[in-house]
């Protein structure tokens, strides 16, 4: 069978190697000329592809160990597995992405995030990382190391991650409520109030519909109001894509539940869609959110019928070198398209061009058109990261055409 990513738009050239021990992985890396790691396959471009050795760490021994620094987890575990174990111990993470199905290492290495004005990306919880470098040796870096900020969101360029240690906090409850019919104008004029109305907030639109659907995930467990900013409390469960079954979504209606069962949009036991889609995402400074919304509303008619849904989220600034929110509070503009690159790519190019004056950063793992020069301008620590990657991988063992194109060494 042909090996593909989750969406099915990328076919991988190499057979997948699945070592069952760290020692086996070290040997495999040490004797391979080229190596890349495939996680759960939720990227939409060739970031994970390799004509050499393609590795999965999913079969390495499962580790979930709570210690003084937090919880140390094996890289191939999915968030749904980790969070259930933490919840059972009365512990929690600061935030989660929309899918609990993704691997912790893959999500952190590509800058995956949730939402919340005060919440950094998922990688912001990492305080230590252990990986196999190009020589096959194990390397551990912590927040105390000068190279650490460049090592967590690393796009697989430094080595093969085998474990991460994550900050934890006491468990907490979340109640999730959905509002229909927020006037799209208020997303801009009342942006601070909309996105600050809960611990984690997502707004869904197609940039043509005059109404926006807002999901509010609250740590305050009081009863929600029936009306809010011109929107009305949903009369039943919702899916972000209106035509999809709401059964896939985590429980709504203001019913309180554990953080790990409410912060994701989707339940672990369901596949949220059939994967027949493409995704793009762009990150602009929070201060320019209203400008971005004006741009997207002006482009809205060009998106149809390619767009399935667009999501707006917020991310707090962090200091990780390749993070989409590095150095600035950020608004994330996510787009789920139909799976047809022929028609989607021209729309993506127009979208990028329109957002360029707002210093929009594309997501490393999704469909984008930016070249290496543009990426180096938008992500100012790119030169430092390229130097760091060469330190741990001087012969380019972990480099592939994706890295050669977007993060060239010369």
VOVEX-75725 format. One record per residue (C-alpha): x, y, z; residue number from 0. Coordinates in steps of 0.001 Angstrom, whole numbers, plus 524288, in hexadecimal, padded with zeros to 5 digits. Layout:
BEGIN
X, Y, Z, NUM
...
This chain:
BEGIN
80000, 80000, 80000, 0
8047A, 80DCB, 7FD18, 1
807D2, 81560, 80965, 2
80122, 822A9, 809F2, 3
7FEDA, 82D97, 8138F, 4
7F1D8, 82EAC, 81AAA, 5
7EBB3, 83724, 81020, 6
7F04B, 82E4F, 80521, 7
7F647, 83959, 7FD23, 8
80459, 83504, 7FFBF, 9
809F1, 8279F, 7FC42, 10
816C7, 8240B, 802AC, 11
821FC, 81EB4, 7FABA, 12
827D7, 81598, 804F9, 13
8231A, 80A21, 80CF7, 14
820D2, 80D77, 81B3F, 15
82A8D, 8081F, 82533, 16
824F7, 805D1, 832D9, 17
82FC8, 80359, 83CEA, 18
82B36, 7FD8C, 849BD, 19
83604, 802A1, 85291, 20
83E22, 80EE8, 853BA, 21
84A65, 806D6, 8516B, 22
8449C, 801A1, 844BB, 23
84119, 80F76, 840BE, 24
84EE2, 8144E, 843AC, 25
854A8, 80982, 83B50, 26
84B32, 80C6B, 83044, 27
84E50, 81AEF, 8305B, 28
85CDF, 818AC, 83194, 29
85DC6, 8101C, 82573, 30
8541A, 81785, 81CE2, 31
8583B, 821C1, 812FA, 32
84B5C, 82927, 8138E, 33
840C3, 828B1, 81E1A, 34
8339E, 82F2A, 82027, 35
8291E, 82C8B, 82A4C, 36
81AB1, 82A93, 8277E, 37
81182, 82D05, 832D4, 38
802E9, 82B6A, 83189, 39
8034C, 83174, 823FA, 40
7FB6A, 83DBA, 826B1, 41
803FD, 8469D, 81E7C, 42
7FF58, 84A78, 810F4, 43
80C5B, 84C1D, 809F0, 44
818F7, 84466, 80849, 45
81F2D, 8487B, 81518, 46
82062, 83A30, 8195E, 47
82408, 833EF, 80C5D, 48
8311F, 82DA2, 80962, 49
83739, 82599, 7FE9C, 50
83F72, 81F72, 8095C, 51
83AEB, 8195D, 81616, 52
82D47, 81D0C, 81AB9, 53
82B7F, 81A52, 82936, 54
82007, 81958, 8328E, 55
8226A, 81A1B, 84139, 56
814B9, 81539, 8446C, 57
819B2, 8079B, 847FC, 58
823FD, 80C38, 851A2, 59
820E7, 8086E, 85FC5, 60
815AE, 81087, 86501, 61
819EB, 819F3, 86FAB, 62
81173, 822E7, 87808, 63
8196D, 8262A, 8842A, 64
8162A, 8310E, 88DAE, 65
821E7, 8374F, 89423, 66
82714, 8440D, 899B7, 67
82789, 84AA3, 88C57, 68
819F4, 8465E, 88831, 69
81613, 83AB1, 87FF3, 70
81FCB, 833DD, 87705, 71
81942, 82D43, 86B7D, 72
81DF9, 8251B, 8601E, 73
81DC0, 82C9F, 85369, 74
81478, 823E3, 84BE2, 75
80934, 82466, 8557B, 76
7FCEB, 82B8C, 85160, 77
7F7E7, 836C0, 8598E, 78
7EB7C, 82F41, 85C7D, 79
7F376, 82492, 86306, 80
7FBDC, 82DF5, 86AE2, 81
7F0D8, 83695, 86F96, 82
7E866, 82B56, 8744C, 83
7F3C9, 82665, 87C80, 84
7F63D, 833EB, 88225, 85
7E7F3, 83603, 88552, 86
7E7F4, 82918, 88CAE, 87
7F2FE, 82E9F, 8951A, 88
7EC12, 83B8C, 89780, 89
7F502, 842F9, 88E3C, 90
7F34F, 84ACC, 881C1, 91
7FA3F, 851DF, 876A5, 92
7F85C, 86052, 873F7, 93
7F18A, 85E47, 866F2, 94
7EE93, 854D7, 85BE6, 95
7ECBD, 85552, 84D40, 96
7DFF7, 85259, 8467F, 97
7E3BD, 84419, 84431, 98
7E7AC, 83AA8, 84F25, 99
7EBE9, 83112, 84482, 100
7F90D, 837AF, 841A6, 101
8062B, 83347, 8470E, 102
80C9D, 83BCC, 85144, 103
819AD, 83CB4, 84A3A, 104
813CA, 83F54, 83CE7, 105
80AC5, 849C7, 8423C, 106
81562, 850BD, 849E4, 107
81F6F, 8501C, 83EFA, 108
81684, 856F7, 83537, 109
810B2, 86190, 83E03, 110
8032A, 85BEF, 84056, 111
7FAD1, 86437, 84979, 112
7EDAB, 865B3, 84FE0, 113
7E758, 87296, 85345, 114
7E6D8, 87C40, 85E7B, 115
7EBE0, 889FF, 8609C, 116
7F514, 88563, 86B59, 117
7F89B, 8781C, 86581, 118
8050C, 87590, 85DF1, 119
8061D, 86AA9, 853BB, 120
806DB, 85C6F, 857E7, 121
815BD, 85CE3, 856FC, 122
815DB, 86798, 8614E, 123
8132F, 85D0E, 86B84, 124
81FB3, 855B3, 8681A, 125
82A8C, 85798, 8720C, 126
833A8, 84CAE, 86D8A, 127
835A3, 844F7, 86118, 128
83DA8, 838D4, 85DEF, 129
84119, 8354C, 84FED, 130
84A39, 82C95, 8482A, 131
853D5, 83509, 840A8, 132
85A5C, 8320E, 833A4, 133
864EF, 829E5, 839F5, 134
85AEB, 82148, 840B9, 135
85D9B, 8271E, 84E1E, 136
85331, 82B74, 857B6, 137
852A9, 839FC, 85A8A, 138
84A8E, 84042, 86558, 139
84805, 84EDC, 865E8, 140
8407D, 85631, 87072, 141
83BC4, 86425, 871F0, 142
848C3, 8671E, 8788C, 143
85048, 8643D, 86BE0, 144
85300, 86F0E, 8621F, 145
84EF2, 86664, 856AD, 146
841E7, 862A4, 85CAC, 147
8396D, 86D42, 85695, 148
83D81, 86896, 84921, 149
83BD5, 85A24, 84BD7, 150
82D63, 85822, 84EB9, 151
826EC, 85D31, 8424C, 152
83196, 8573E, 839E8, 153
82A7B, 851C1, 82DE7, 154
83233, 84520, 82FBA, 155
83EE5, 84BDF, 82BF1, 156
846AE, 8490D, 83854, 157
843FF, 83A93, 83A01, 158
839DA, 8307F, 83DE6, 159
832A6, 8345C, 84A4D, 160
830A9, 8292B, 853D0, 161
82AD8, 8302A, 85F9B, 162
8263D, 83D50, 8649C, 163
823B8, 84275, 8723E, 164
817C6, 84B20, 87377, 165
8139A, 854EC, 87DCE, 166
80798, 85085, 8854C, 167
7FDE8, 85707, 88E60, 168
7F2A2, 8525B, 896EB, 169
7E719, 84D34, 88F4C, 170
7DBE5, 85665, 88C22, 171
7CE46, 8561A, 88685, 172
7C9C4, 85C2D, 879C4, 173
7BC01, 85EF9, 87511, 174
7BA55, 860E6, 8667D, 175
7AFA2, 8697A, 860D5, 176
7ACE6, 86CF3, 852BD, 177
7A6BB, 87966, 84DB1, 178
7A09D, 87AC9, 8403D, 179
79EDC, 88736, 838A3, 180
7A977, 89056, 83D87, 181
7A919, 89B70, 83391, 182
7B5CB, 89A63, 82BFE, 183
7B874, 8A8F4, 82DC9, 184
7B936, 8A6FD, 83C7C, 185
7C441, 89D4E, 83ADE, 186
7CC6C, 8A942, 8377C, 187
7C62E, 8B433, 83F45, 188
7C4DF, 8AC03, 84BB7, 189
7D082, 8A31E, 8498D, 190
7D62C, 8A455, 8574B, 191
7C8FF, 8A16E, 85D7B, 192
7C63A, 895DE, 85480, 193
7D359, 88F26, 8560B, 194
7D49F, 8929C, 86465, 195
7C737, 88D34, 867DF, 196
7CC7D, 87FD9, 86BF8, 197
7D8F1, 87858, 86EEF, 198
7D937, 87387, 860C4, 199
7D127, 87963, 855BD, 200
7CF8D, 8758A, 8476F, 201
7C7AD, 87CEB, 83D3F, 202
7C31A, 875D4, 830F3, 203
7BF37, 87C4C, 82429, 204
7C0F8, 87B6D, 8156B, 205
7C30E, 88A41, 8140E, 206
7B691, 88B71, 80BE6, 207
7ABF0, 887C3, 815A1, 208
7A81B, 893CA, 81DA0, 209
7A73B, 88B3B, 829D3, 210
7B27A, 8851C, 83159, 211
7B1E0, 87923, 83A4D, 212
7B9B1, 87A97, 846EC, 213
7BE2E, 86F80, 84FCE, 214
7C15B, 873E8, 85DA1, 215
7C892, 86A8F, 866AC, 216
7C743, 87030, 87459, 217
7CDBB, 86D1F, 88151, 218
7C2CF, 874E5, 887B2, 219
7B779, 86B83, 88944, 220
7AC2A, 87527, 88AA7, 221
7A061, 873E2, 881BB, 222
7A27A, 87A64, 87471, 223
799E6, 8859E, 8700F, 224
78FC6, 88305, 86584, 225
7949E, 88E84, 85D6B, 226
7A223, 89468, 85C1D, 227
7A704, 89F50, 85330, 228
79B94, 89D22, 84A17, 229
79DCB, 88E5F, 8499A, 230
794D6, 88403, 84F48, 231
797CD, 877C6, 856FF, 232
797C3, 86BEC, 84DF6, 233
78BB5, 86365, 84F25, 234
7938B, 856D8, 84D8E, 235
7A133, 85175, 84B20, 236
7A926, 8569E, 83FC5, 237
7B47D, 8523F, 83721, 238
7BDC3, 85CCA, 831E0, 239
7B9E2, 85895, 82413, 240
7AB24, 859EA, 823B4, 241
7A8B6, 84DE6, 81B36, 242
7B09E, 844C6, 8240A, 243
7AA9D, 83CCE, 82F2E, 244
7AB25, 843A1, 83C52, 245
7AD44, 8364B, 842B8, 246
7BBC2, 837D7, 83F77, 247
7BCDF, 8440A, 847EF, 248
7BFDF, 844A8, 8566A, 249
7B44D, 84729, 85F60, 250
7AE33, 8549A, 85EB6, 251
7A24C, 85AD5, 864FD, 252
7A9A6, 86001, 870DB, 253
7AB38, 85284, 876FE, 254
7B786, 852E7, 87F4F, 255
7C19B, 84854, 87D52, 256
7D022, 84580, 87E66, 257
7D939, 84E83, 876B5, 258
7DDC0, 84358, 86DEB, 259
7CFB7, 84083, 869B0, 260
7CC2C, 84EA9, 86697, 261
7D825, 85617, 861A5, 262
7D93A, 84E18, 85509, 263
7CE85, 85068, 84B16, 264
7CD84, 841EC, 847FB, 265
7CC15, 8354D, 84F8B, 266
7D754, 82B92, 84F3D, 267
7CE31, 82041, 84C23, 268
7C9A8, 82685, 83F62, 269
7D0C2, 82A1C, 832F5, 270
7CC8E, 83858, 831AD, 271
7CB45, 837AD, 822DE, 272
7CF30, 82EC3, 817CF, 273
7DBE2, 8362B, 815AC, 274
7D79A, 83A73, 80833, 275
7DCA2, 84844, 809E5, 276
7E832, 8518F, 80953, 277
7EBC9, 85B75, 813B2, 278
7F2DD, 8687C, 81420, 279
7F54E, 87171, 81FAF, 280
7FAF1, 87F01, 82162, 281
7FF03, 88654, 82D8F, 282
7FE39, 89514, 82EC3, 283
80135, 89E28, 83A27, 284
7F597, 89F5C, 84336, 285
7F5C7, 8AE18, 841C0, 286
7F2A0, 8AC7C, 83340, 287
7E730, 8A31D, 834C3, 288
7DCD8, 8ACA4, 82FE7, 289
7E4EF, 8AF97, 823C1, 290
7E638, 8A113, 8210C, 291
7D78A, 89F19, 82221, 292
7D51B, 8AA02, 81865, 293
7DE7E, 8A36F, 80EE4, 294
7D7D6, 8963C, 8106F, 295
7CA1F, 89B94, 80ED8, 296
7CE87, 8A255, 8024C, 297
7D3B6, 89541, 7FD62, 298
7C830, 88D34, 8021D, 299
7C1B1, 88B49, 7F4F7, 300
7CE8B, 8862F, 7EF5D, 301
7CEFC, 87B8F, 7F9DD, 302
7C219, 87573, 7F5D3, 303
7C044, 86A66, 7F276, 304
7CE00, 86633, 7F6C9, 305
7CC7A, 86943, 80538, 306
7C5FA, 86019, 80EF3, 307
7C827, 868A6, 81AE8, 308
7D171, 872CE, 82084, 309
7D4F6, 873BE, 82EF4, 310
7DA11, 87F65, 836A3, 311
7E1D2, 87CFF, 8431A, 312
7EB50, 8849F, 84BAE, 313
7F8B5, 8809B, 850C4, 314
8012E, 8871B, 85B22, 315
80F00, 88B17, 85784, 316
81A29, 88193, 85A1A, 317
828DE, 88114, 857D8, 318
82A3A, 8748F, 84FCE, 319
831F3, 877E5, 84392, 320
8292A, 87213, 83910, 321
81C67, 87425, 8402F, 322
811B8, 87B2D, 8388A, 323
80F96, 88351, 844E4, 324
81DF5, 885DC, 847AD, 325
81F97, 8935C, 84D68, 326
811A0, 89809, 84B92, 327
803B3, 89592, 85009, 328
7FD61, 88F6C, 8443B, 329
7F0BC, 88D12, 83CF6, 330
7F035, 88010, 835B3, 331
7E84C, 87F96, 8291C, 332
7E5AB, 8718B, 8254E, 333
7DFA5, 86CCD, 81886, 334
7DA41, 85F5F, 8155A, 335
7D92B, 85DBA, 8069E, 336
7D3FE, 85338, 7FDA6, 337
7DE7E, 8499A, 7F977, 338
7E1B7, 84ED4, 7EC07, 339
7EEF4, 85579, 7EB51, 340
7EC72, 859DD, 7DD64, 341
7E1DD, 86351, 7E1B5, 342
7E65F, 8659F, 7EFB7, 343
7F45C, 86A0F, 7ED25, 344
7F0A7, 8763B, 7E538, 345
7E77D, 87A2D, 7F040, 346
7F23B, 877DF, 7FA46, 347
7FB85, 88041, 7F237, 348
7F190, 88B56, 7F1B3, 349
7EF1B, 889FC, 80043, 350
7FD99, 88AAA, 80392, 351
7FF7E, 8966B, 7FAD8, 352
7F43E, 89D94, 8015B, 353
7F926, 89A6F, 80F18, 354
8076B, 89D95, 80C12, 355
80693, 8ABDB, 810AF, 356
8022A, 8A69F, 81DF5, 357
80EBF, 89EA9, 81FAC, 358
8072F, 891D5, 81F11, 359
80EDB, 8858E, 82259, 360
80AA7, 878DC, 81BBD, 361
80952, 86C3B, 8236A, 362
814F7, 86344, 82108, 363
80CA9, 85703, 81F66, 364
801DA, 85BEE, 8168B, 365
80004, 86073, 8087C, 366
806E7, 86D56, 8059C, 367
80DAD, 87463, 7FA7E, 368
81839, 87C63, 80175, 369
82670, 87A9C, 7FD72, 370
8329E, 879D8, 805EA, 371
83530, 88874, 80573, 372
82773, 88BA0, 80A0F, 373
827F9, 88186, 814F8, 374
834E9, 8870D, 819E2, 375
82EB7, 89496, 81A33, 376
8228E, 89021, 82178, 377
829AE, 886FF, 82AD5, 378
8354D, 88F3D, 82F53, 379
83C5B, 88410, 8365B, 380
83D65, 87BB9, 82A0B, 381
84C0C, 87EA2, 82831, 382
84EB7, 87AA9, 83650, 383
846D5, 86E43, 83481, 384
84E3B, 86A5B, 8282A, 385
85B05, 86BE9, 82FBB, 386
85598, 863BD, 83AE9, 387
85113, 858E9, 831B8, 388
85EB3, 85850, 82BBC, 389
8646C, 856C9, 83967, 390
85CC1, 84A52, 83C19, 391
85C37, 845B1, 82DEE, 392
868B7, 84A49, 8272D, 393
8673F, 84116, 81B89, 394
858DF, 843F9, 818E8, 395
853F7, 8366E, 81C7B, 396
846B3, 83BCA, 820A6, 397
84556, 84535, 8155A, 398
83BB3, 8427E, 80A5C, 399
836A2, 84A25, 7FE9D, 400
82D26, 8518E, 80766, 401
83819, 856B9, 81016, 402
840FD, 8591C, 80474, 403
8362D, 86167, 7FE61, 404
83172, 86935, 80A17, 405
83D1C, 8692D, 81367, 406
848EB, 86855, 80A4A, 407
85671, 86807, 8104F, 408
85BE7, 8717F, 8062A, 409
